[in-house]
Amino acid sequence: MGDTIGVIMLSYDINKLHTNVKDEMLKLGYSERWRYGNGPTYEMPNTTLWHDEKSSNLAINDLQRVCNRLGVKLEKAVAALSKEFSGV
């Protein structure tokens, strides 16, 4: 289940160190913004990231590793293959 490589949206809840976790995930190639062509740039919600070439299983694994390394409790998370984005 979750081994197809593509654009992945990852959303999570953690108990602390939100900025540190996000910074580590950004180092792994995740992004907190997206843009279509010449359109506007959109910011993702605070604990939501996306990756343009990852499986949902690998995204969850990345998040678990980062949280474990930083001593952060990962309360819940979901990663889903995403083909279209729309936002405000």
Residue, then its C-alpha position, 0 to 999 in steps of 0.5 A: m500500500g503506499d509504495t508508488i513514487g509521486v507527489i506526496m502530501l504529508s500532514y502530521d501532529i507532533n508534541k514539540l519542536h515544530t520548527n526543528v522537525k520542519d527544518e529537518m524535513l526541508k533538508l530531506g527535500y520536502s517543501e512548505r510551498w507550491r506553485y503552478g507554472n507562473g501562478p501564485t505561490y501557496e504556503m502549506p498549513n504549518t504541519t503539512l509538507w509535500h515532496d515531488e518524488k516520494s512514496s507515502n511509506l517513505a514519507i512516513n518513514d522520513l518523518q518517524r526518523v526525524c522525530n525519533r532523532l529529535g526526541v519528538k512524539l509523533e502523535k499522528a500523520v498521514a501521507a497521500l499520493s496527490k495529483e492536484f492541489s488547490g489552495v488559498 
